[in-house]
Amino acid sequence: MESGIILKGIGGTYDVQTESGVISCRLRGRLRLRDDRVLVGDRVEISREPNGETGVVETILPRTKELLRPAIANVDQVVVVFAVQNPIPNFLLLDRILVQAELLELSCVVVFNKGDLDPRAASEYQDFYEKISYPTVITSVVKDEGLDALKGLLKGKISTLAGPSGVGKSSLLNALDPNLDLETGQVSAKAQRGRHTTRSVQLLLLGDGYVADTPGFSKLSLGPDQQRDLQFAFPEFGPHIDGCQFRGCLHHHEPRCQVKDAVQAGAISARRYEHYLVLLAEAAPKY
């Protein structure tokens, strides 16, 4: 038996990365009858078929994490990629992705790509998110900047890239490994939106780690059961939560709230707090 990780699956055939290379595998019959489907990122054990070139997935090993949208298993971290310009960053969307990752207990890295278009703004954005606690990298494919730092943050991990279309996720991956030769898209000057070039979930081997350029992660929304958990998805709230007078404070209408005091004092960003209120309203129970 060989161990491996599923890179992609199409029509019942799965590409499995093993120490000896990528093996095309089918599922053993009992696995096809499972209620839960096999996911990209699953760690598996395979046996070789008589021809020695293809294999059979015999066992799906226990998952550490499981994302439903996009459907991927065993992710270690989310790499949130936004452009400094072209398209201009939507910070509510950026914070929404960070919140989703926090609620899933995933580590986060923030990348501001196309840093050459506005170096001063890129530096301001980097300082802002690093002060919250997120490792933040400025990259430029054009000027070959920040790529080594990003590669270091991807090392030895399964990472999923998230962010809107047109910010240069595929271009970044191509710059990190030209052999990937991923399709890239252009940004519409009128709409400031890019064309989606990633249509399905697959893991890409990058050094000794894996990266998934996954469609769908940025479209996640909050459920009504997450209202009280939301505050814990904003790391900068942490030092102030216990100082609120009322237990279960949601930091909105409640009096004597230390989180709101911290916003007034500038210890918590007013923009981030406004984004918290937007997401809090989304997560409010609907009666």
C-alpha distance (Angstrom), angle and dihedral (degrees) to the residues before:
residue distance angle dihedral
M1 . . .
E2 3.79 . .
S3 3.78 127.8 .
G4 3.77 122.4 -133.1
I5 3.77 147.9 144.3
I6 3.80 127.1 -111.3
L7 3.80 111.4 -114.1
K8 3.81 98.4 -179.9
G9 3.76 142.1 -19.9
I10 3.80 128.9 -147.0
G11 3.80 126.7 172.2
G12 3.79 95.9 -17.5
T13 3.80 94.4 -47.7
Y14 3.80 119.2 110.4
D15 3.79 130.2 -162.3
V16 3.81 107.3 -140.7
Q17 3.79 121.9 -167.1
T18 3.80 110.6 -140.9
E19 3.79 132.7 169.1
S20 3.81 88.5 -95.4
G21 3.81 95.1 49.3
V22 3.80 140.0 -86.7
I23 3.81 114.6 -29.0
S24 3.81 124.3 -166.2
C25 3.81 107.3 -132.2
R26 3.77 141.8 -179.2
L27 3.80 124.8 -152.3
R28 3.77 123.6 -99.3
G29 3.83 107.6 -111.6
R30 3.81 96.2 -107.8
L31 3.82 90.6 56.0
R32 3.80 91.3 55.5
L33 3.80 87.9 59.7
R34 3.82 94.6 55.6
D35 3.79 118.0 117.7
D36 3.80 92.4 -135.3
R37 3.75 116.5 61.7
V38 3.76 126.6 -125.1
L39 3.81 110.9 -99.5
V40 3.77 136.6 -152.1
G41 3.80 104.6 -101.2
D42 3.80 94.5 36.6
R43 3.77 113.5 140.3
V44 3.79 108.9 -133.2
E45 3.77 145.8 175.8
I46 3.80 117.2 -130.0
S47 3.77 138.3 -172.8
R48 3.80 124.9 -148.6
E49 3.78 120.9 -113.3
P50 3.83 117.8 -128.8
N51 3.81 92.4 -92.1
G52 3.82 89.1 61.8
E53 3.79 91.7 -138.3
T54 3.81 102.3 82.0
G55 3.78 131.7 40.8
V56 3.78 149.5 -159.8
V57 3.80 124.3 -120.7
E58 3.81 103.5 -128.1
T59 3.81 103.3 171.8
I60 3.80 137.7 20.4
L61 3.80 107.7 -148.3
P62 3.84 120.0 -139.5
R63 3.80 115.0 -76.9
T64 3.79 123.7 -125.5
K65 3.83 93.0 -161.7
E66 3.78 136.4 6.8
L67 3.80 126.7 -163.8
L68 3.79 119.0 -164.0
R69 3.79 99.0 -162.9
P70 2.95 107.0 55.7
A71 3.81 93.4 22.2
I72 3.78 104.7 -129.6
A73 3.81 135.6 131.6
N74 3.80 136.1 -141.0
V75 3.80 97.9 15.2
D76 3.82 114.1 171.2
Q77 3.78 100.7 -169.8
V78 3.78 146.1 1.3
V79 3.79 117.6 -127.4
V80 3.80 106.9 -155.7
V81 3.81 110.3 -154.6
F82 3.80 123.5 -166.5
A83 3.79 130.7 161.5
V84 3.79 121.5 -119.6
Q85 3.81 86.6 -138.4
N86 3.78 137.4 -7.1
P87 2.99 93.0 68.7
I88 3.80 103.1 25.2
P89 3.82 111.6 -130.3
N90 3.78 120.3 -93.9
F91 3.80 100.6 -148.1
L92 3.80 94.6 -170.2
L93 3.81 89.0 58.7
L94 3.80 90.7 45.2
D95 3.81 91.7 52.2
R96 3.81 90.9 44.2
I97 3.81 89.9 57.9
L98 3.81 91.9 47.0
V99 3.81 90.4 50.1
Q100 3.80 91.8 50.0
A101 3.80 90.5 50.8
E102 3.81 91.7 48.0
L103 3.81 91.3 50.8
L104 3.80 88.7 51.4
E105 3.82 89.1 49.6
L106 3.79 92.4 -118.7
S107 3.79 124.3 146.0
C108 3.80 116.2 -116.4
V109 3.79 136.4 -143.6
V110 3.81 120.8 -172.6
V111 3.81 119.9 -147.9
F112 3.79 124.8 -170.8
N113 3.79 105.2 -162.8
K114 3.81 127.9 -165.9
G115 3.80 88.4 38.9
D116 3.80 90.0 161.2
L117 3.83 90.2 70.8
D118 3.83 93.1 67.5
P119 3.83 113.7 0.4
R120 3.81 94.4 179.0
A121 3.81 93.9 53.3
A122 3.80 90.0 44.5
S123 3.81 90.3 54.8
E124 3.83 91.4 49.1
Y125 3.80 91.7 50.3
Q126 3.80 90.9 48.4
D127 3.82 92.9 50.8
F128 3.82 90.9 48.0
Y129 3.81 96.3 55.5
E130 3.79 96.1 36.2
K131 3.82 89.1 57.3
I132 3.81 88.8 56.1
S133 3.85 89.9 53.7
Y134 3.81 104.7 -97.4
P135 3.83 120.8 128.6
T136 3.81 101.3 -120.8
V137 3.80 128.5 -166.6
I138 3.79 131.3 -170.9
T139 3.80 111.5 -146.8
S140 3.77 136.4 -175.3
V141 3.78 122.0 -176.2
V142 3.81 89.5 -170.0
K143 3.82 93.3 56.3
D144 3.82 96.6 29.3
E145 3.81 91.1 -122.3
G146 3.79 128.9 153.6
L147 3.80 94.3 5.3
D148 3.81 95.9 116.3
A149 3.81 90.8 48.8
L150 3.80 90.9 50.7
K151 3.79 92.2 46.4
G152 3.81 88.9 53.5
L153 3.81 91.1 53.9
L154 3.83 90.7 50.9
K155 3.81 94.1 48.7
G156 3.79 114.8 124.7
K157 3.82 95.0 -6.9
I158 3.78 139.5 104.3
S159 3.79 103.2 -123.2
T160 3.76 131.0 -177.5
L161 3.79 119.1 -153.4
A162 3.79 116.4 -138.7
G163 3.76 132.8 -178.0
P164 3.78 142.2 95.4
S165 3.78 123.8 -58.0
G166 3.77 118.0 -88.7
V167 3.81 97.8 33.8
G168 3.79 92.0 108.7
K169 3.80 105.0 -104.4
S170 3.81 93.9 145.0
S171 3.81 91.3 43.0
L172 3.80 89.5 53.0
L173 3.80 91.8 51.5
N174 3.80 90.9 48.3
A175 3.81 89.1 51.7
L176 3.80 91.3 50.2
D177 3.81 90.7 49.4
P178 3.84 117.4 8.5
N179 3.81 89.8 -167.1
L180 3.82 89.4 72.5
D181 3.84 91.1 70.6
L182 3.81 93.0 -170.7
E183 3.79 121.5 -175.0
T184 3.81 113.0 -104.0
G185 3.81 130.5 -159.7
Q186 3.78 138.0 -147.9
V187 3.80 129.2 -118.6
S188 3.79 118.6 -118.3
A189 3.80 108.3 -120.8
K190 3.81 91.0 -149.6
A191 3.80 100.9 45.9
Q192 3.83 97.7 27.1
R193 3.79 88.9 -136.3
G194 3.76 129.5 120.7
R195 3.77 130.0 -136.0
H196 3.79 113.9 -104.6
T197 3.79 109.2 -113.0
T198 3.81 97.6 174.0
R199 3.79 111.8 77.1
S200 3.81 105.3 164.4
V201 3.77 138.9 28.0
Q202 3.77 116.8 -98.1
L203 3.78 135.9 151.2
L204 3.77 118.7 -123.4
L205 3.80 119.7 -154.8
L206 3.80 107.8 -126.3
G207 3.79 114.5 177.1
D208 3.80 105.4 -55.9
G209 3.80 93.5 -24.6
Y210 3.78 137.9 65.2
V211 3.79 130.8 -124.0
A212 3.79 128.1 -162.9
D213 3.79 117.2 -159.2
T214 3.79 92.9 -158.4
P215 3.80 129.2 -172.9
G216 3.78 115.6 -142.8
F217 3.78 106.3 32.2
S218 3.82 93.6 105.9
K219 3.82 90.6 54.7
L220 3.79 96.0 64.2
S221 3.79 116.5 124.7
L222 3.78 134.4 -161.5
G223 3.77 124.0 -100.9
P224 3.80 126.7 -139.6
D225 3.79 91.5 -108.9
Q226 3.81 91.7 64.0
Q227 3.82 100.5 64.8
R228 3.81 96.1 101.8
D229 3.80 93.1 39.5
L230 3.80 93.4 52.7
Q231 3.81 95.4 83.4
F232 3.81 90.2 60.1
A233 3.81 90.0 57.3
F234 3.82 89.0 67.1
P235 3.84 103.5 72.9
E236 3.81 93.2 -165.0
F237 3.82 90.2 62.5
G238 3.82 91.0 61.5
P239 3.83 100.0 86.4
H240 3.82 91.3 50.4
I241 3.83 105.7 40.4
D242 3.80 96.0 84.8
G243 3.79 90.7 52.2
C244 3.79 94.3 65.7
Q245 3.80 113.2 108.9
F246 3.79 96.4 -134.6
R247 3.76 123.7 61.1
G248 3.79 110.2 -125.8
C249 3.81 92.2 26.2
L250 3.82 110.8 172.3
H251 3.82 91.8 -163.3
H252 3.76 94.5 -122.8
H253 3.81 119.1 90.4
E254 3.80 97.4 -3.5
P255 3.82 118.6 113.8
R256 3.80 124.3 -124.6
C257 3.78 92.9 24.7
Q258 3.80 114.1 165.2
V259 3.81 92.4 -158.5
K260 3.81 90.8 59.0
D261 3.81 89.0 45.2
A262 3.81 88.9 53.3
V263 3.80 89.8 52.1
Q264 3.82 90.3 51.8
A265 3.80 90.3 48.5
G266 3.82 92.6 49.6
A267 3.81 94.4 -115.2
I268 3.82 88.9 117.4
S269 3.80 120.6 41.1
A270 3.81 113.0 -106.1
R271 3.81 88.9 -143.5
R272 3.78 92.9 54.0
Y273 3.80 90.2 46.9
E274 3.81 90.6 51.8
H275 3.79 88.6 51.9
Y276 3.79 88.8 50.6
L277 3.81 89.8 55.2
V278 3.82 91.4 49.7
L279 3.79 91.3 52.2
L280 3.80 91.9 42.2
A281 3.81 89.4 57.5
E282 3.81 90.0 50.2
A283 3.79 91.2 51.9
A284 3.82 94.8 46.6
P285 3.82 113.8 117.9
K286 3.80 112.7 -97.0
Y287 3.79 112.0 -136.4
